[in-house]
Amino acid sequence: MFMGDLEISIDIGSRHVLSLVVVRELFIGTYTEYSEALFETFEETGHPCIALDYGELHDYTTLCPDQGTLLGAGILRPHS
């Protein structure tokens, strides 16, 4: 992961990887641009990824009381 200009690596062992990008705000008009970036990442890593803006993340975390409910909402799927 990247924090500013610093790249941080974490050994995930045999854990499932969930890929989520959270951005300040997403606009329908920029869907093509951020989708291309997500698909490029998927091709490089082999892990699908979705993007949510702060509002969408807030909605999901408010309505989903636990990890199982969040995963069941269909926004994130585990991949090994």
Phi and psi restraints in degrees (range 20) as a CNS / XPLOR table:
assign (resid 1 and name C) (resid 2 and name N)
       (resid 2 and name CA) (resid 2 and name C) 1.0 -115.3 20.0 2
assign (resid 2 and name N) (resid 2 and name CA)
       (resid 2 and name C) (resid 3 and name N) 1.0 134.8 20.0 2
assign (resid 2 and name C) (resid 3 and name N)
       (resid 3 and name CA) (resid 3 and name C) 1.0 -124.1 20.0 2
assign (resid 3 and name N) (resid 3 and name CA)
       (resid 3 and name C) (resid 4 and name N) 1.0 98.4 20.0 2
assign (resid 3 and name C) (resid 4 and name N)
       (resid 4 and name CA) (resid 4 and name C) 1.0 67.3 20.0 2
assign (resid 4 and name N) (resid 4 and name CA)
       (resid 4 and name C) (resid 5 and name N) 1.0 -125.3 20.0 2
assign (resid 4 and name C) (resid 5 and name N)
       (resid 5 and name CA) (resid 5 and name C) 1.0 -93.4 20.0 2
assign (resid 5 and name N) (resid 5 and name CA)
       (resid 5 and name C) (resid 6 and name N) 1.0 -2.3 20.0 2
assign (resid 5 and name C) (resid 6 and name N)
       (resid 6 and name CA) (resid 6 and name C) 1.0 -91.4 20.0 2
assign (resid 6 and name N) (resid 6 and name CA)
       (resid 6 and name C) (resid 7 and name N) 1.0 126.0 20.0 2
assign (resid 6 and name C) (resid 7 and name N)
       (resid 7 and name CA) (resid 7 and name C) 1.0 -96.8 20.0 2
assign (resid 7 and name N) (resid 7 and name CA)
       (resid 7 and name C) (resid 8 and name N) 1.0 128.6 20.0 2
assign (resid 7 and name C) (resid 8 and name N)
       (resid 8 and name CA) (resid 8 and name C) 1.0 -119.0 20.0 2
assign (resid 8 and name N) (resid 8 and name CA)
       (resid 8 and name C) (resid 9 and name N) 1.0 128.1 20.0 2
assign (resid 8 and name C) (resid 9 and name N)
       (resid 9 and name CA) (resid 9 and name C) 1.0 -107.4 20.0 2
assign (resid 9 and name N) (resid 9 and name CA)
       (resid 9 and name C) (resid 10 and name N) 1.0 137.1 20.0 2
assign (resid 9 and name C) (resid 10 and name N)
       (resid 10 and name CA) (resid 10 and name C) 1.0 -130.1 20.0 2
assign (resid 10 and name N) (resid 10 and name CA)
       (resid 10 and name C) (resid 11 and name N) 1.0 128.0 20.0 2
assign (resid 10 and name C) (resid 11 and name N)
       (resid 11 and name CA) (resid 11 and name C) 1.0 -72.2 20.0 2
assign (resid 11 and name N) (resid 11 and name CA)
       (resid 11 and name C) (resid 12 and name N) 1.0 117.8 20.0 2
assign (resid 11 and name C) (resid 12 and name N)
       (resid 12 and name CA) (resid 12 and name C) 1.0 -97.1 20.0 2
assign (resid 12 and name N) (resid 12 and name CA)
       (resid 12 and name C) (resid 13 and name N) 1.0 -1.7 20.0 2
assign (resid 12 and name C) (resid 13 and name N)
       (resid 13 and name CA) (resid 13 and name C) 1.0 57.2 20.0 2
assign (resid 13 and name N) (resid 13 and name CA)
       (resid 13 and name C) (resid 14 and name N) 1.0 -130.8 20.0 2
assign (resid 13 and name C) (resid 14 and name N)
       (resid 14 and name CA) (resid 14 and name C) 1.0 -101.5 20.0 2
assign (resid 14 and name N) (resid 14 and name CA)
       (resid 14 and name C) (resid 15 and name N) 1.0 19.8 20.0 2
assign (resid 14 and name C) (resid 15 and name N)
       (resid 15 and name CA) (resid 15 and name C) 1.0 -70.4 20.0 2
assign (resid 15 and name N) (resid 15 and name CA)
       (resid 15 and name C) (resid 16 and name N) 1.0 155.4 20.0 2
assign (resid 15 and name C) (resid 16 and name N)
       (resid 16 and name CA) (resid 16 and name C) 1.0 -76.4 20.0 2
assign (resid 16 and name N) (resid 16 and name CA)
       (resid 16 and name C) (resid 17 and name N) 1.0 143.6 20.0 2
assign (resid 16 and name C) (resid 17 and name N)
       (resid 17 and name CA) (resid 17 and name C) 1.0 -102.8 20.0 2
assign (resid 17 and name N) (resid 17 and name CA)
       (resid 17 and name C) (resid 18 and name N) 1.0 128.5 20.0 2
assign (resid 17 and name C) (resid 18 and name N)
       (resid 18 and name CA) (resid 18 and name C) 1.0 -114.6 20.0 2
assign (resid 18 and name N) (resid 18 and name CA)
       (resid 18 and name C) (resid 19 and name N) 1.0 126.5 20.0 2
assign (resid 18 and name C) (resid 19 and name N)
       (resid 19 and name CA) (resid 19 and name C) 1.0 -109.8 20.0 2
assign (resid 19 and name N) (resid 19 and name CA)
       (resid 19 and name C) (resid 20 and name N) 1.0 119.5 20.0 2
assign (resid 19 and name C) (resid 20 and name N)
       (resid 20 and name CA) (resid 20 and name C) 1.0 -141.2 20.0 2
assign (resid 20 and name N) (resid 20 and name CA)
       (resid 20 and name C) (resid 21 and name N) 1.0 131.2 20.0 2
assign (resid 20 and name C) (resid 21 and name N)
       (resid 21 and name CA) (resid 21 and name C) 1.0 -111.6 20.0 2
assign (resid 21 and name N) (resid 21 and name CA)
       (resid 21 and name C) (resid 22 and name N) 1.0 127.3 20.0 2
assign (resid 21 and name C) (resid 22 and name N)
       (resid 22 and name CA) (resid 22 and name C) 1.0 -113.2 20.0 2
assign (resid 22 and name N) (resid 22 and name CA)
       (resid 22 and name C) (resid 23 and name N) 1.0 124.4 20.0 2
assign (resid 22 and name C) (resid 23 and name N)
       (resid 23 and name CA) (resid 23 and name C) 1.0 -122.8 20.0 2
assign (resid 23 and name N) (resid 23 and name CA)
       (resid 23 and name C) (resid 24 and name N) 1.0 162.7 20.0 2
assign (resid 23 and name C) (resid 24 and name N)
       (resid 24 and name CA) (resid 24 and name C) 1.0 -57.9 20.0 2
assign (resid 24 and name N) (resid 24 and name CA)
       (resid 24 and name C) (resid 25 and name N) 1.0 -49.1 20.0 2
assign (resid 24 and name C) (resid 25 and name N)
       (resid 25 and name CA) (resid 25 and name C) 1.0 -156.2 20.0 2
assign (resid 25 and name N) (resid 25 and name CA)
       (resid 25 and name C) (resid 26 and name N) 1.0 136.2 20.0 2
assign (resid 25 and name C) (resid 26 and name N)
       (resid 26 and name CA) (resid 26 and name C) 1.0 -111.9 20.0 2
assign (resid 26 and name N) (resid 26 and name CA)
       (resid 26 and name C) (resid 27 and name N) 1.0 143.9 20.0 2
assign (resid 26 and name C) (resid 27 and name N)
       (resid 27 and name CA) (resid 27 and name C) 1.0 -124.3 20.0 2
assign (resid 27 and name N) (resid 27 and name CA)
       (resid 27 and name C) (resid 28 and name N) 1.0 140.9 20.0 2
assign (resid 27 and name C) (resid 28 and name N)
       (resid 28 and name CA) (resid 28 and name C) 1.0 -54.8 20.0 2
assign (resid 28 and name N) (resid 28 and name CA)
       (resid 28 and name C) (resid 29 and name N) 1.0 -37.8 20.0 2
assign (resid 28 and name C) (resid 29 and name N)
       (resid 29 and name CA) (resid 29 and name C) 1.0 -65.0 20.0 2
assign (resid 29 and name N) (resid 29 and name CA)
       (resid 29 and name C) (resid 30 and name N) 1.0 -18.3 20.0 2
assign (resid 29 and name C) (resid 30 and name N)
       (resid 30 and name CA) (resid 30 and name C) 1.0 -107.6 20.0 2
assign (resid 30 and name N) (resid 30 and name CA)
       (resid 30 and name C) (resid 31 and name N) 1.0 11.6 20.0 2
assign (resid 30 and name C) (resid 31 and name N)
       (resid 31 and name CA) (resid 31 and name C) 1.0 -53.1 20.0 2
assign (resid 31 and name N) (resid 31 and name CA)
       (resid 31 and name C) (resid 32 and name N) 1.0 -44.6 20.0 2
assign (resid 31 and name C) (resid 32 and name N)
       (resid 32 and name CA) (resid 32 and name C) 1.0 -60.1 20.0 2
assign (resid 32 and name N) (resid 32 and name CA)
       (resid 32 and name C) (resid 33 and name N) 1.0 -45.7 20.0 2
assign (resid 32 and name C) (resid 33 and name N)
       (resid 33 and name CA) (resid 33 and name C) 1.0 -63.9 20.0 2
assign (resid 33 and name N) (resid 33 and name CA)
       (resid 33 and name C) (resid 34 and name N) 1.0 -49.1 20.0 2
assign (resid 33 and name C) (resid 34 and name N)
       (resid 34 and name CA) (resid 34 and name C) 1.0 -75.2 20.0 2
assign (resid 34 and name N) (resid 34 and name CA)
       (resid 34 and name C) (resid 35 and name N) 1.0 -27.0 20.0 2
assign (resid 34 and name C) (resid 35 and name N)
       (resid 35 and name CA) (resid 35 and name C) 1.0 -65.0 20.0 2
assign (resid 35 and name N) (resid 35 and name CA)
       (resid 35 and name C) (resid 36 and name N) 1.0 -41.7 20.0 2
assign (resid 35 and name C) (resid 36 and name N)
       (resid 36 and name CA) (resid 36 and name C) 1.0 -59.6 20.0 2
assign (resid 36 and name N) (resid 36 and name CA)
       (resid 36 and name C) (resid 37 and name N) 1.0 -43.0 20.0 2
assign (resid 36 and name C) (resid 37 and name N)
       (resid 37 and name CA) (resid 37 and name C) 1.0 -63.6 20.0 2
assign (resid 37 and name N) (resid 37 and name CA)
       (resid 37 and name C) (resid 38 and name N) 1.0 -41.0 20.0 2
assign (resid 37 and name C) (resid 38 and name N)
       (resid 38 and name CA) (resid 38 and name C) 1.0 -66.7 20.0 2
assign (resid 38 and name N) (resid 38 and name CA)
       (resid 38 and name C) (resid 39 and name N) 1.0 -41.4 20.0 2
assign (resid 38 and name C) (resid 39 and name N)
       (resid 39 and name CA) (resid 39 and name C) 1.0 -66.7 20.0 2
assign (resid 39 and name N) (resid 39 and name CA)
       (resid 39 and name C) (resid 40 and name N) 1.0 -36.8 20.0 2
assign (resid 39 and name C) (resid 40 and name N)
       (resid 40 and name CA) (resid 40 and name C) 1.0 -61.6 20.0 2
assign (resid 40 and name N) (resid 40 and name CA)
       (resid 40 and name C) (resid 41 and name N) 1.0 -42.8 20.0 2
assign (resid 40 and name C) (resid 41 and name N)
       (resid 41 and name CA) (resid 41 and name C) 1.0 -63.5 20.0 2
assign (resid 41 and name N) (resid 41 and name CA)
       (resid 41 and name C) (resid 42 and name N) 1.0 -42.8 20.0 2
assign (resid 41 and name C) (resid 42 and name N)
       (resid 42 and name CA) (resid 42 and name C) 1.0 -58.9 20.0 2
assign (resid 42 and name N) (resid 42 and name CA)
       (resid 42 and name C) (resid 43 and name N) 1.0 -44.9 20.0 2
assign (resid 42 and name C) (resid 43 and name N)
       (resid 43 and name CA) (resid 43 and name C) 1.0 -62.9 20.0 2
assign (resid 43 and name N) (resid 43 and name CA)
       (resid 43 and name C) (resid 44 and name N) 1.0 -38.9 20.0 2
assign (resid 43 and name C) (resid 44 and name N)
       (resid 44 and name CA) (resid 44 and name C) 1.0 -72.5 20.0 2
assign (resid 44 and name N) (resid 44 and name CA)
       (resid 44 and name C) (resid 45 and name N) 1.0 -39.2 20.0 2
assign (resid 44 and name C) (resid 45 and name N)
       (resid 45 and name CA) (resid 45 and name C) 1.0 -102.2 20.0 2
assign (resid 45 and name N) (resid 45 and name CA)
       (resid 45 and name C) (resid 46 and name N) 1.0 -23.2 20.0 2
assign (resid 45 and name C) (resid 46 and name N)
       (resid 46 and name CA) (resid 46 and name C) 1.0 80.2 20.0 2
assign (resid 46 and name N) (resid 46 and name CA)
       (resid 46 and name C) (resid 47 and name N) 1.0 8.5 20.0 2
assign (resid 46 and name C) (resid 47 and name N)
       (resid 47 and name CA) (resid 47 and name C) 1.0 -117.4 20.0 2
assign (resid 47 and name N) (resid 47 and name CA)
       (resid 47 and name C) (resid 48 and name N) 1.0 117.0 20.0 2
assign (resid 47 and name C) (resid 48 and name N)
       (resid 48 and name CA) (resid 48 and name C) 1.0 -59.0 20.0 2
assign (resid 48 and name N) (resid 48 and name CA)
       (resid 48 and name C) (resid 49 and name N) 1.0 153.0 20.0 2
assign (resid 48 and name C) (resid 49 and name N)
       (resid 49 and name CA) (resid 49 and name C) 1.0 -143.2 20.0 2
assign (resid 49 and name N) (resid 49 and name CA)
       (resid 49 and name C) (resid 50 and name N) 1.0 144.8 20.0 2
assign (resid 49 and name C) (resid 50 and name N)
       (resid 50 and name CA) (resid 50 and name C) 1.0 -121.8 20.0 2
assign (resid 50 and name N) (resid 50 and name CA)
       (resid 50 and name C) (resid 51 and name N) 1.0 163.4 20.0 2
assign (resid 50 and name C) (resid 51 and name N)
       (resid 51 and name CA) (resid 51 and name C) 1.0 -121.1 20.0 2
assign (resid 51 and name N) (resid 51 and name CA)
       (resid 51 and name C) (resid 52 and name N) 1.0 139.1 20.0 2
assign (resid 51 and name C) (resid 52 and name N)
       (resid 52 and name CA) (resid 52 and name C) 1.0 -130.3 20.0 2
assign (resid 52 and name N) (resid 52 and name CA)
       (resid 52 and name C) (resid 53 and name N) 1.0 148.1 20.0 2
assign (resid 52 and name C) (resid 53 and name N)
       (resid 53 and name CA) (resid 53 and name C) 1.0 -93.7 20.0 2
assign (resid 53 and name N) (resid 53 and name CA)
       (resid 53 and name C) (resid 54 and name N) 1.0 174.1 20.0 2
assign (resid 53 and name C) (resid 54 and name N)
       (resid 54 and name CA) (resid 54 and name C) 1.0 -54.7 20.0 2
assign (resid 54 and name N) (resid 54 and name CA)
       (resid 54 and name C) (resid 55 and name N) 1.0 -41.9 20.0 2
assign (resid 54 and name C) (resid 55 and name N)
       (resid 55 and name CA) (resid 55 and name C) 1.0 -62.9 20.0 2
assign (resid 55 and name N) (resid 55 and name CA)
       (resid 55 and name C) (resid 56 and name N) 1.0 -44.6 20.0 2
assign (resid 55 and name C) (resid 56 and name N)
       (resid 56 and name CA) (resid 56 and name C) 1.0 -65.5 20.0 2
assign (resid 56 and name N) (resid 56 and name CA)
       (resid 56 and name C) (resid 57 and name N) 1.0 -42.7 20.0 2
assign (resid 56 and name C) (resid 57 and name N)
       (resid 57 and name CA) (resid 57 and name C) 1.0 -61.1 20.0 2
assign (resid 57 and name N) (resid 57 and name CA)
       (resid 57 and name C) (resid 58 and name N) 1.0 -43.0 20.0 2
assign (resid 57 and name C) (resid 58 and name N)
       (resid 58 and name CA) (resid 58 and name C) 1.0 -60.3 20.0 2
assign (resid 58 and name N) (resid 58 and name CA)
       (resid 58 and name C) (resid 59 and name N) 1.0 -44.3 20.0 2
assign (resid 58 and name C) (resid 59 and name N)
       (resid 59 and name CA) (resid 59 and name C) 1.0 -58.4 20.0 2
assign (resid 59 and name N) (resid 59 and name CA)
       (resid 59 and name C) (resid 60 and name N) 1.0 -50.1 20.0 2
assign (resid 59 and name C) (resid 60 and name N)
       (resid 60 and name CA) (resid 60 and name C) 1.0 -63.6 20.0 2
assign (resid 60 and name N) (resid 60 and name CA)
       (resid 60 and name C) (resid 61 and name N) 1.0 -43.7 20.0 2
assign (resid 60 and name C) (resid 61 and name N)
       (resid 61 and name CA) (resid 61 and name C) 1.0 -73.1 20.0 2
assign (resid 61 and name N) (resid 61 and name CA)
       (resid 61 and name C) (resid 62 and name N) 1.0 -23.0 20.0 2
assign (resid 61 and name C) (resid 62 and name N)
       (resid 62 and name CA) (resid 62 and name C) 1.0 -75.9 20.0 2
assign (resid 62 and name N) (resid 62 and name CA)
       (resid 62 and name C) (resid 63 and name N) 1.0 -40.7 20.0 2
assign (resid 62 and name C) (resid 63 and name N)
       (resid 63 and name CA) (resid 63 and name C) 1.0 -87.3 20.0 2
assign (resid 63 and name N) (resid 63 and name CA)
       (resid 63 and name C) (resid 64 and name N) 1.0 -16.4 20.0 2
assign (resid 63 and name C) (resid 64 and name N)
       (resid 64 and name CA) (resid 64 and name C) 1.0 -111.7 20.0 2
assign (resid 64 and name N) (resid 64 and name CA)
       (resid 64 and name C) (resid 65 and name N) 1.0 105.5 20.0 2
assign (resid 64 and name C) (resid 65 and name N)
       (resid 65 and name CA) (resid 65 and name C) 1.0 -73.3 20.0 2
assign (resid 65 and name N) (resid 65 and name CA)
       (resid 65 and name C) (resid 66 and name N) 1.0 -12.7 20.0 2
assign (resid 65 and name C) (resid 66 and name N)
       (resid 66 and name CA) (resid 66 and name C) 1.0 -152.6 20.0 2
assign (resid 66 and name N) (resid 66 and name CA)
       (resid 66 and name C) (resid 67 and name N) 1.0 173.6 20.0 2
assign (resid 66 and name C) (resid 67 and name N)
       (resid 67 and name CA) (resid 67 and name C) 1.0 -60.7 20.0 2
assign (resid 67 and name N) (resid 67 and name CA)
       (resid 67 and name C) (resid 68 and name N) 1.0 -41.9 20.0 2
assign (resid 67 and name C) (resid 68 and name N)
       (resid 68 and name CA) (resid 68 and name C) 1.0 -60.4 20.0 2
assign (resid 68 and name N) (resid 68 and name CA)
       (resid 68 and name C) (resid 69 and name N) 1.0 -41.3 20.0 2
assign (resid 68 and name C) (resid 69 and name N)
       (resid 69 and name CA) (resid 69 and name C) 1.0 -67.7 20.0 2
assign (resid 69 and name N) (resid 69 and name CA)
       (resid 69 and name C) (resid 70 and name N) 1.0 -40.3 20.0 2
assign (resid 69 and name C) (resid 70 and name N)
       (resid 70 and name CA) (resid 70 and name C) 1.0 -62.1 20.0 2
assign (resid 70 and name N) (resid 70 and name CA)
       (resid 70 and name C) (resid 71 and name N) 1.0 -46.5 20.0 2
assign (resid 70 and name C) (resid 71 and name N)
       (resid 71 and name CA) (resid 71 and name C) 1.0 -65.0 20.0 2
assign (resid 71 and name N) (resid 71 and name CA)
       (resid 71 and name C) (resid 72 and name N) 1.0 -36.4 20.0 2
assign (resid 71 and name C) (resid 72 and name N)
       (resid 72 and name CA) (resid 72 and name C) 1.0 -70.3 20.0 2
assign (resid 72 and name N) (resid 72 and name CA)
       (resid 72 and name C) (resid 73 and name N) 1.0 -18.4 20.0 2
assign (resid 72 and name C) (resid 73 and name N)
       (resid 73 and name CA) (resid 73 and name C) 1.0 -70.9 20.0 2
assign (resid 73 and name N) (resid 73 and name CA)
       (resid 73 and name C) (resid 74 and name N) 1.0 -11.3 20.0 2
assign (resid 73 and name C) (resid 74 and name N)
       (resid 74 and name CA) (resid 74 and name C) 1.0 89.1 20.0 2
assign (resid 74 and name N) (resid 74 and name CA)
       (resid 74 and name C) (resid 75 and name N) 1.0 2.9 20.0 2
assign (resid 74 and name C) (resid 75 and name N)
       (resid 75 and name CA) (resid 75 and name C) 1.0 -85.4 20.0 2
assign (resid 75 and name N) (resid 75 and name CA)
       (resid 75 and name C) (resid 76 and name N) 1.0 -26.4 20.0 2
assign (resid 75 and name C) (resid 76 and name N)
       (resid 76 and name CA) (resid 76 and name C) 1.0 -129.4 20.0 2
assign (resid 76 and name N) (resid 76 and name CA)
       (resid 76 and name C) (resid 77 and name N) 1.0 137.5 20.0 2
assign (resid 76 and name C) (resid 77 and name N)
       (resid 77 and name CA) (resid 77 and name C) 1.0 -128.9 20.0 2
assign (resid 77 and name N) (resid 77 and name CA)
       (resid 77 and name C) (resid 78 and name N) 1.0 130.9 20.0 2
assign (resid 77 and name C) (resid 78 and name N)
       (resid 78 and name CA) (resid 78 and name C) 1.0 -68.8 20.0 2
assign (resid 78 and name N) (resid 78 and name CA)
       (resid 78 and name C) (resid 79 and name N) 1.0 142.7 20.0 2
assign (resid 78 and name C) (resid 79 and name N)
       (resid 79 and name CA) (resid 79 and name C) 1.0 -134.2 20.0 2
assign (resid 79 and name N) (resid 79 and name CA)
       (resid 79 and name C) (resid 80 and name N) 1.0 139.2 20.0 2
